Each structure stands twice: as C-alpha cells, then as structure tokens.
Amino acid sequence: MEALAQCYQASDTWEKHRQILSIMADEVRFTKLLRYIPCLTNYRFTDAKRHCLTYGRGGPVKSLRASRKDIACSQIKHFIAFITSSHIVQDLPFGERSITLSNKETIKIPNVMIPERVVKQYLADCDRMSFKPLSRSTLLRILAICPASV
C-alpha cells in the first residue's frame, strides 16, 4: 500500500494519479487511504472507483485528441479557382453541372473530376508557384462535397 501511495505522489498528471488510485480504490475504503495519501479528496476517490469500473484496475484511458486548424479563405478560393479553371487535366467529361454559390453566382464544372488526380495536380501546381496549399485530406473533403465529383 505504501509503495502505491509513493507512486501516486510521484506521478505528475491527474490521469496517472487516477490510474494508480484505481488500483487501491476498489479494495480499500476512503478513510484508510487517507492515512497513506492525506491530500486525497472524496471526489478523486470516487472518480478512481469509476475509472476502475470503466477501464479496469490501473487501466489506461485512450484519449482521442481532435485537432482543428484554421483554414484561410485565400487557400479555399485558390483551390476553387483551380478546380473551376481549364488547368485540370481530366478524363473526358460527359456534361457539366452548375454550382450556385452563396452570393448567387453560378459556376459550371465538368461532370467528371477524379478527386485524387485533381489533388495531385493542384499540389504540383502549388509547389510550382510556391503557394502553401490546404492539406491533402481537406482538399479531398472539399472535392467530396463538390457535385461534379464522381
């Protein structure tokens, strides 16, 4: 018990505290743990018990961190200008589709655009012009929304 209490006090994050405490909290009462860890609160003890029930004794919590980036409007405009221009080398189109923008402007786009090829062409064009493009996955997401994509 003393070894676990020392590990608890030596750990630097609450996640590690909770993992170590979950090993003890399932078997030992709160009042007995207070002898070994005097700064322990009832909230932390209860949270450690919940952790033990959810993830198992001392189980790690897999944290999923979703990171988001700000996208500059100039990058989006640059990409849309590229896909609506004649610079794209594409398969034979079988018609056109019209996209109406929020400002009521209508743009005609060929009906065949293979997203991966378009993104490769765009990234090569950006390298040639020394322009910082959006990420490949963001470009593919934009093309997935575009009605001219196959």
N, C-alpha and C positions, 0 to 999 in steps of 0.2 A: 504494500500500500504506500509506503514511504517513497519507494522508487518511482511509482506512478505520479505521486504528488510532486516529486522533484522534476520529472519530465514535464508535468503540467506547468510548473512555474518557469521552466527553462524555455518553453516554446514561446514563439514571438507573435503568432497570429491567433485570432479567435477560432478559426477553423481547426487549427491544431489543438487548441485548448479543448474544444468541443469533442474532437475525436478521442483524446486521452481521457477526458471526463466521462465519455460514454462507456468506456471500459469499466469504470468504477460505479457509475450511477445506477446501473441495472441491479447491482448486488448489495450496495451499501446505502444506508439511509443518509439523508442530508445532514443531520446533526453529527453523525460520525465523520463524514467527510470534512465538516468544518474544522475538526481537530487537525487535519492534515493540510487543508487549504483554507486558511482563515478568511481570505478575501472573497470566497465563493458566495454568490448570490443565489437566491431561490430560483430566479429566472434562468440563470445559466445552468443550474442543476436540472431544471425541468426541460430545458432545451436539449441538454445532453441525453436525457432519457428518451426524448422524442427522436433524436438522432439515432440512438441505439435501436429503436423500434423500426425506423425507416430504412437505415443503411446497414444495420448490424453493429456489433461492438467494434469501435475503432475504425469503422468503415470510412473510406474517403468519399467526399462529395464531389461528383464531377460537375464542375462549373462550366457552363456554356456562356462564353462572353461574346455577345454580338457587337461587333464594332461597326460603326457607321462613319462614312466620310461625307463631307460636304462636296457637292458637285457644282462646279462653276457653270453658270448659264452659257458662258462662251464656249465651253467644251461641248455642251449639248448642241448648241447652234452650229458649231463646226462640224459635228458628226452628221446632223440632219442635212446640212448643206452638202456634205459629201455624198450621202445616200440618194439625194434628190438630183445630183449633178450627173453629167454624162461621163464622169471619170470611172465609174464602176464597170468593170469587165464582168459580164454576167452571162448566164445561159440565155437562150432565145426566149424573149418574153412572149406571153400569149395574152396580151391585152394590158390594160392599165387600170389602176384603181385611183380613186380620188380620196385624199385625206383633207378634212376640213379642220383647220387649226382653231384655237380658242378665239383668235381675232377675226374669224370668219374668212380667212384666206384659204384658198383651195390649192393643194399641190397634187400633181399627178405623178404616180410612181409606177414603174413597170411591175407587172404581176408576178414576176419570178425574181426572187432575191434569195440566194442561199446564204444564210447568216454567217457561217464560218468563213466562207470565201470573202464576203464583204468586209468582215472584221480584219482579216489578214491584209486585204488591200488597203483598208483605212490605216492600220497600224504602220504599214510600209510607207504610205503617203505622209503620215505624221513624222516618221523618222527622217524622211527626205526633207521635210520642211522644218524640222526641229521644234515641233509642236508637242506639248505634253497631252496625250490623249487620256480618255477615261480608261478604266481597267477593262480587260477583255470580257469579263463576266458581265459588267454593266452594259457594254456595247451589245452583247448577245441578248440581254434582257430587253433593251430598247428595241432591238430587231424582232424579238418575240411578240412585242405589242404591236408592231407595225403591221398593218393589214396586208401589205404586199409580200410579206414573208411566206415561205412555203413551209 
